[in-house]
C-alpha cells in the first residue's frame, strides 16, 4: 500500500470498526436484558468464534513466526484490549443507563491521548488537545440534547457500573496507546489469532460454570442471531479493522472514531422516526467532526505520517 493511501485506510478501518461498535451497544443490551447468557459466557462465545475465524484466515497468508519475547506482550495486549474491555462493558450495561454509558465511553479519546503521549512520546499540541476537547464537548452536547439516547431500561446508574465503564475506557486506551509498535510488526491475522486464543484460554476456565448454567430454552432465534452478529461483526470484523487503523494512524485518532457511536444512534433514531433533527444536533455533529479534522491536521499527526 502506498504511503498516501495508508492514512485513508486507517481512517476507513477505524470508522468501520466503531460503526459496528455502535450497533454492538444496542445488541449487547438486548441480550443482557433477556438474561439468557451471562456476560462472562457471552465473552467466551465471542472469543471462541473469533479465534476460529482468525486462525482460519491466517491459513491464507504466508506463515509468520512470532518472536518468543513478544508473546508476553501479546498476553498483556489480550488482557488490556479484549478481556477487560469486553468483560467490563458487558457487565456494566446491565447496571448503567444508556446516557451514562455514552458519556463514560466518550472519555476514551482523552485518556488515549494522554497515554500515547506517555508511552509513545506522541506530542500533545494545542491543536490536537483543542480538537479532542472540541469533539468531546460536541458529543456531550449531542447526548444531553438527544431524546433517543436518554431512554433505557435502567433508570439509575450504579456506582459499580461507573467504575466498570471507567476501567473499560482506561484499559482500551492503554491498548491503543501502547501496542502500536507491536501490532505494526506482524500481519493483522497473525496478531489477532494469538490475541483471541490467549483471551479464550483465560476466559474458558472461569466461565465454564456460566456456560453450563445457560438456559437453552431462552436461546430463541432472536438471541442466537444477535450472538452471531456479535461474533462475526462486532468481534471478528471490528477487531480486524482496529489494528489496521492502529497501523496507519495515531492512537488518538483511532479512539476519536468512538464518537461515531452516539452520532449514529441519533441518526438512526431520526430515520426511524424516534427523534427529530434539531440545530443542537447539527452543531454537535459539526463540533465532533471539526475536532477530528483538527487532530488529524495537528503537528503530531503530520510527524507520524
N, C-alpha and C positions, 0 to 999 in steps of 0.2 A: 504494500500500500504506500502511495506517495506521501511525502511529508505534509502536503497541503490537505490531503483527504483525511489524515489521522484525526485532527480535531473535529471534523464533521462526523466521522464515525463515532467518536467519543460522545458527542452531544446527542446523536440519534440513539445510541445504545442506552445512555443514561435516561433520556426522555422515555424510551420504550419500557425500560425496567420500572420506572416509577409510575408510568401509566398503568401497568399491570398491578403494581402495589396498591394503586387507588381502589381498584375493584377488590383487591385482596382484603382490605379492611371490612368491606360490606359482607363478603362471603364468610370470612372467619367469624364475624359476629353472629351470622345466621347459624353456623354450625355450633358455636358456643351456646347460643340461646336454646338450641334443640336439645342440648345435654346428652347427645348420643356418644360423643367422643371427647375424652379429656384433652386438655392442651398438650400434655406430655405424649399421649398416644398419637395425636394428630401430627405433632412434630416428627415422631418416629416414622409414620407413614410417608411424610414428605421427604424425609432423609433417605428412606429406603428407595422410594421411587426415583428420586434424583440421582442417587448412587448408581442404580442400574442404568439409567439413561446416559449419564456421563461416561460410565465405563464402556458402554456400547459405542458411543460416539468416538471415544478415544481410539477405538479399533480402526477408525477411518483415517487417522493421521499416523505419520511415522512414529515408531516407538521412541519415547523421550524418557530418559532416566533422570529421576530426581536425586540430587545430591543428598547424601546421608545427613549432612549438617542442616539441611533445610527442613527436614521432617519435623523437628521440634518447633520450628516457626509455623509450619502448616497446622500443627496441632493447636497452637495458640490462636492462629487465624481462624480455625474452625470454631473454637470456643467463643471468640470475640465477634466473629462475623456471622455465625449461624446459630450456635446453640443458645447463647444468652439472648440475642435479639429476638429470635423466634419464640423462645420459651417465655420471656417476659411479656412480649406483645400478646401472645395467645392467652396468657393468664390475666393480663391487665384489662383486656377488652370486656371481660365479664364483670368488672368492678369499677369501671370508669365511664363517664358519659362520653358521647361521641365528640362533643365540643372540647372537652378537656384532653381527650386523646389527640385531637388535631393540634391543639396548642402546644402540648408537650412534644409531639413529633416535630413541630416546627423549629425546635431548638437545635436539631441535629446539625444544620449547616454552620451555626455559630460555634458549636463545640468542635466540629471538624476543622474549621479554620484555625482555631487555637491549637489543636493537636498537630495539624500539619505544620504549623509554624514551629512547634517544639521539636518534633521528630524528623521532619523532612526539611527543616530550615526554609519553609516557604514563607516569604516576607508578607507581613500584613501592611499593605499600603493604605493610604487614606481612601483611595478609590475602591479598593477591594472591601475594606471594612464598611465603607458607606453603602456599597452595593448589597452586602449581606444584611445590613440593618434596614435598608430601604425595602428589600424583599420581605424581611421578617415582619416589619410593620404592615406591609401590604397584606400579608397572609392573616395577621391578627385582625386587621380591619375587615377583611373578607369574612372571616369566621364569625365575628360579632355582628355582622350585618346580613347573615345568611340564615334564613328560617330552616332550610333543609338540614344543615349541619347541626343545628341545636336540638333536633329531635332525636330520641333514642329510647331504648327500653330501660336503661339505667338512669334513675332520677338524681342520684348523688354519687360523687366520686369518692372512693375510699382512699385514705392516706397510703395504704399499701399499693393501690393502683397507680398513684402518682410516683411512688418510689420505683415501681417496676418500669414505668414508662421513661423515667429519668435514666435508669440503668440501661434501658433499651437504647436510648439516644446516645449515651456515653459509650457504650460497648461498640455499636456500629460505627460511630465516629472514630473510635480508636482503630477499627479495622480499615476504614477508608484512609485514615491519616498516616498509618504506619506501614502497611503492607504493599504499597505500590511498587517498590523495587523488586520484591519477591514475585509479585504477580507478573511483572514485565519480563521476568526471567524465563517463564515457562508458557507453553500453549495453554489457552483457557481450559480446554478439556482435561489436560494433564493436571492442572492445578485444582480444578473443581472436583475431579473424580476422587482425589485424595482428601480434599476438604470434607466432602459429604460422607465418605467412608469413615473418616475419623469421628464425625458427628454421630453417625449411625451406631458405631461401636460404643460410644459413650452413652447414647440415649437408650439403646435397646435394653440393657440390664435394668435400668431404673424405671423404664416404662412398661416392663413386662406384665406387672400386676394390672396396670390400667388397660393394657391391650386385652388381657384375658377377661377383664370385667366388662368389656363393651357389650351393651345390649343389642344384639344383632337385629332384634325386632324393630329397633328405632332407625336402622340404616335403610331408609327408603331410597328410591331412585333420586330424589332431590338432594339428599345428603351425600350420596355416593357421587353424583355428578359434580357437586361442589368440591368434594375432596379431590377428585380427579383434576378439576381446574387448578386447585392449589398445587398439586404435584407437578403437572405439566407446565402450566403458565407461570404461577406465582413463585415456583421454586426452580424448576429446570430452566425455563427460558429466561426468567428475570435474573437468576444468578449466573447465567451465561452472558447476559448483556452487561451486568455491573462490572465485571473485570475488564471488558472491552472499553468501557468508559474510564476505568481506573488507569488503563494503559495509555490512553490518548489525551486525557485532560486532567487538570489538577483535582485533588480530592475535594476541595471546597466547592468547585463547580459541579462535580458529580452529586454531592449531597444537596445542592441547591435545587436539583430537579425534584426533590421530595415535595417542593411547593406546588407541584402539579396536582398532588392528591386533593387538597381542598378545592382547587380551581376546577378540576374535573368533576368533583362532587356537586358543585354549584351548577356547572354547565349541564350535567345530566339531569339535575332536578328541574332546570329551566325547560329543557327539551321535553320532559315527560309531564310538564305542567304543574310540578310541585313547588316551583319557585318562580320568581319574575326577575327580569333583568332591570337593575337599578343603576343609578350613577355611582353609588358606593361600590358596587361590584366591578364596574368598569375601571374606576380609579384603583381598586385593589389589584386587579389583573395587570394594569399598566405599571403599577409600582413593582410588582413581582418581576415582570419581565425586564423592566428597566434595571432592576438590581442585578439580574443575571447578566445583562449586557455590560454593566459596569465592572463586575467581577471578571468577566471574560476579557475585557479590554484593559485590565489592570496591568501594572508592570510585572507582577508575579506571574500572571498567565502568559505574557509575552516571553518572559525569561524561560518558562517551562517549555514553550514551543521550540 
